[in-house]
Amino acid sequence: MESGSKKSLSRSLGEFFGHIWKGVKEPVEPEKRIVRQQTVEEERQTPAGKVIVRRTVVEEMELQPPPKP
C-alpha cells in the first residue's frame, strides 16, 4: 500500500464526524420569505433621450428559529 494513495479508516471516520460537528456548531440562518414584490416602471423624455425610471419594493419576512432549551 502506497503512502497517500488510500485514506485510513481512522482518518475517514475523523472527517465524517468532523463534518457532522461543523453542522452542529454553525448557527442556523433565519429563513427568509418574500411577502410582496412590486415594480413600478415609468418612461420619461429628456433632452438627452428617453430614460426609464424603475422603482422596486420588496417586503421580506425573517423567521427566526426557536431558541434551544
Secondary structure, DSSP 8 states (H G I E B T S, - for coil): --TTTS--HHHHHHHHHHHHHHHHHS----EEEEEEEEEEEEEEEETTEEEEEEEEEEEEEEE------
